[in-house]
Amino acid sequence: MKKIAYILGLIVLASSCQKVIDVDLNESSQVIVIEGNFTAKDSTVRVKISLTSSYFNSDPSMTVDNALVSITDGNGVVSVVPSIGNGVYELTSYDPTFDMEYTLTVNGFGEVYTAKCNLVTPVALEPITYQFFDGFFGAEGGYAAFMNFNDPAGVENYYLAVLGLNGEVFDNIDEVFLQNDQLTDGNFIQRPLFANDFFDIGDTVFMELRAVDKIAFDYTSELQSIAGGSNSAAPGNPTTNWNNGALGFFNAYGVSQDTVIIQ
């Protein structure tokens, strides 16, 4: 693999309708952190609950196994998300209904925490394409791979794009790519996704397009700004869809995936 001499910028949306919780992230008192995901592709709800004295503290967090966790669909049907240990709660075979709002509820420590998220209909990926580029400034050339899809017209769409290479998936918060259709509504989108290097012949490139609601998009954008040291996001006011001062986020999303071998 050859080092790329340039970096692809991320698209960031500034405005949002979102819940802002005023929490001092440097305080010593424990704060509950709830990370919930409803992945429509595998029909699974996964929730991780922990306690931490600081949101950005590198010390190991204390996990919570005795909370009561449930998910409620738009029709009011409640399903329990059971604990499987180590602060993780998981509900499998939970069939998704797209364009429905889901509510995740956590009852613990004498408090009830709730978060709502809309499960957006996924947008189908077209086959991944790739192109060879000559090197410059003394660097060798290599292949760039492109994510391709048709953005639905007349609808505000927000996406998180995930890249994988040779079996490794780069889906940490600072590794995902953000995309919206503010300037490209209804257009065919062709976007390169890069790791740290160009791709080589024989590389297996994986791409996943997650359709998310606006609040999830803005949450990811803000955390990327915080992780990158940007002054545009106030670290004392993390964006979240949880109430009652909980940190973390609940995200429900549909996905479309494709894989190609560079040859």
PADO-973918 format. One record per residue (C-alpha): x, y, z; residue in three letters. Coordinates in steps of 0.001 Angstrom, whole numbers, padded with zeros to 6 digits, always signed. Layout:
<sites>
XYZALA/...
</sites>
This chain:
<sites>
+000000+000000+000000MET/+001237+003493-000847LYS/+000669+006576+001278LYS/-001917+008983-000084ILE/-000740+012570-000345ALA/-004105+014113+000246TYR/-006991+013764+002719ILE/-010681+013636+001825LEU/-012743+016175+003848GLY/-015990+015208+005553LEU/-019311+016931+004860ILE/-020696+018439+008063VAL/-024191+019837+008630LEU/-024317+022699+011097ALA/-027972+023109+012068SER/-030184+020552+013818SER/-033302+019960+015905CYS/-031805+018070+018784GLN/-031741+017665+022550LYS/-028768+019355+024216VAL/-027865+018112+027684ILE/-025798+020514+029777ASP/-023307+018179+031466VAL/-019841+018982+032778ASP/-017757+016229+031197LEU/-014886+016843+033594ASN/-016932+016396+036786GLU/-015956+013600+039157SER/-019489+012255+039779SER/-020529+009200+037807GLN/-022559+009665+034639VAL/-024580+006979+032875ILE/-023578+006315+029261VAL/-026052+004437+027032ILE/-025033+003395+023528GLU/-027946+001776+021680GLY/-028141+000519+018106ASN/-031005-001079+016212PHE/-029462-002538+013047THR/-032227-003375+010599ALA/-030029-005600+008437LYS/-029554-008223+011161ASP/-032783-007376+013058SER/-030848-006874+016286THR/-031077-004308+019075VAL/-027803-003904+020993ARG/-027368-001660+024018VAL/-024268-001055+026135LYS/-024629+000676+029506ILE/-021777+001931+031654SER/-020944+004467+034331LEU/-018048+006849+034013THR/-016715+009839+035927SER/-015778+011652+032713SER/-017054+011161+029193TYR/-013527+011333+027778PHE/-011806+009522+030661ASN/-009485+006782+029407SER/-009984+004686+032554ASP/-012132+001531+032202PRO/-015834+002209+032732SER/-018023+000350+035207MET/-020593-001699+033281THR/-024253-001937+034310VAL/-026006-005327+034148ASP/-029082-004804+036302ASN/-031000-002198+034288ALA/-034353-002893+032649LEU/-034125-002195+028918VAL/-036945-002233+026374SER/-037729-000987+022873ILE/-041144+000284+021776THR/-042253+000524+018157ASP/-044517+003168+016638GLY/-047583+001033+017348ASN/-046856+000966+021069GLY/-045649-002663+021178VAL/-043000-003070+023905VAL/-040221-005688+023663SER/-037704-006434+026427VAL/-033986-006235+025564VAL/-032357-008813+027904PRO/-028925-008516+029513SER/-026195-010830+028190ILE/-023534-009611+030624GLY/-020673-007094+030736ASN/-023072-004183+030403GLY/-024458-005447+027079VAL/-028155-006001+026335TYR/-029239-007703+023127GLU/-032521-008530+021410LEU/-032315-010643+018241THR/-034906-011417+015549SER/-036550-008021+016086TYR/-038156-007334+012718ASP/-037769-003723+011508PRO/-040435-001460+010033THR/-038869+001340+008031PHE/-039959+004954+008452ASP/-041201+004125+011956MET/-040067+005863+015138GLU/-038645+003601+017848TYR/-038216+004441+021521THR/-035483+002846+023647LEU/-036122+002889+027410THR/-033630+002182+030209VAL/-034798+001920+033814ASN/-031957+002003+036302GLY/-030657+003756+039441PHE/-034168+004996+040191GLY/-034344+006878+036886GLU/-036001+006219+033537VAL/-034039+007230+030433TYR/-035659+007353+026992THR/-034444+008111+023476ALA/-036308+008162+020168LYS/-034988+007509+016659CYS/-036598+007139+013238ASN/-035641+004007+011268LEU/-034989+005412+007791VAL/-035504+003314+004651THR/-032053+002317+003302PRO/-030810+003537-000076VAL/-029454+000835-002391ALA/-025773+000958-003337LEU/-024723+000564-006941GLU/-021602-001592-007568PRO/-018347-000129-006239ILE/-016097+001258-008957THR/-012383+002009-008828TYR/-009777+003922-010819GLN/-005979+004044-010919PHE/-004272+007355-010149PHE/-000633+008192-010791ASP/+001462+009207-007823GLY/+002678+012738-007201PHE/+005228+014535-005018PHE/+007370+011414-005113GLY/+004648+009029-003956ALA/+003623+005964-005925GLU/+000188+005685-007482GLY/-002663+003353-006635GLY/-006386+002766-006852TYR/-009216+004892-005452ALA/-012575+003196-004867ALA/-015917+004969-005278PHE/-019224+004510-003473MET/-022126+004928-005907ASN/-025839+005423-005237PHE/-028913+007332-006404ASN/-030180+009815-003829ASP/-034012+009801-003584PRO/-035489+013062-004874ALA/-037629+015340-002735GLY/-036541+013824+000590VAL/-033915+015048+003085GLU/-031412+012221+003337ASN/-028562+011733+005793TYR/-025951+009007+005497TYR/-023041+007478+007368LEU/-020621+005646+005051ALA/-018353+002891+006398VAL/-015254+001538+004656LEU/-013678-001888+005035GLY/-010421-003310+003690LEU/-009374-006973+003530ASN/-011807-007985+006258GLY/-011176-005052+008599GLU/-014087-002617+008965VAL/-013337+000983+009963PHE/-016479+001957+011860ASP/-015188+003924+014833ASN/-016828+007311+015305ILE/-013820+009148+013829ASP/-013563+006811+010825GLU/-017046+006994+009298VAL/-017796+009363+006425PHE/-020731+011769+006577LEU/-022925+012610+003583GLN/-026170+014526+003139ASN/-028113+015646+000066ASP/-028382+019337+000864GLN/-026754+020175-002502LEU/-027313+016870-004323THR/-030991+015990-003786ASP/-032142+013462-006366GLY/-028696+013145-007972ASN/-026465+010178-008681PHE/-023727+010262-006030ILE/-020214+008990-006711GLN/-017893+009473-003758ARG/-014386+008132-003118PRO/-013778+006528+000274LEU/-010152+006318+001390PHE/-008271+004578+004161ALA/-004753+005907+004866ASN/-003453+004600+001567ASP/-004383+003964-002021PHE/-005709+000476-002720PHE/-003658-002210-004448ASP/-004521-004973-006883ILE/-005921-007897-004868GLY/-007381-005712-002102ASP/-010954-006505-001040THR/-012841-003251-000517VAL/-016091-003199+001468PHE/-018525-000269+001681MET/-021655+000170+003780GLU/-024156+003023+003437LEU/-026231+003663+006565ARG/-029398+005714+006187ALA/-029878+007676+009427VAL/-032121+010427+010713ASP/-030937+013999+011064LYS/-030317+013808+014811ILE/-028027+010789+014409ALA/-026166+012569+011613PHE/-025635+015688+013732ASP/-024553+013634+016752TYR/-021865+011877+014696THR/-020753+015157+013167SER/-020388+016792+016578GLU/-018449+013894+018104LEU/-016075+013914+015128GLN/-015493+017622+015735SER/-014819+016994+019428ILE/-012491+014062+018670ALA/-010658+016197+016122GLY/-010167+019071+018546GLY/-012463+021475+016707SER/-013594+024563+018600ASN/-016962+024466+016832SER/-018469+021981+019300ALA/-018644+022698+023011ALA/-017326+019625+024871PRO/-019462+020545+027902GLY/-022665+020168+025869ASN/-022711+016826+024034PRO/-025597+016336+021649THR/-027779+013348+022488THR/-031306+012040+022042ASN/-031356+010691+025632TRP/-033207+012542+028366ASN/-032422+012815+032096ASN/-028754+013683+031585GLY/-027660+010363+030074ALA/-024744+010426+027642LEU/-024395+008315+024526GLY/-026918+007865+021742PHE/-029644+005591+020367PHE/-029418+005030+016601ASN/-031700+002933+014395ALA/-030581+002483+010812TYR/-030928+000462+007643GLY/-027899-000410+005530VAL/-026874-001254+002002SER/-023546-002984+001352GLN/-021229-003888-001507ASP/-017799-005486-001900THR/-015289-005472-004741VAL/-011826-006989-005319ILE/-009399-004609-007030ILE/-008075-006383-010139GLN/
</sites>
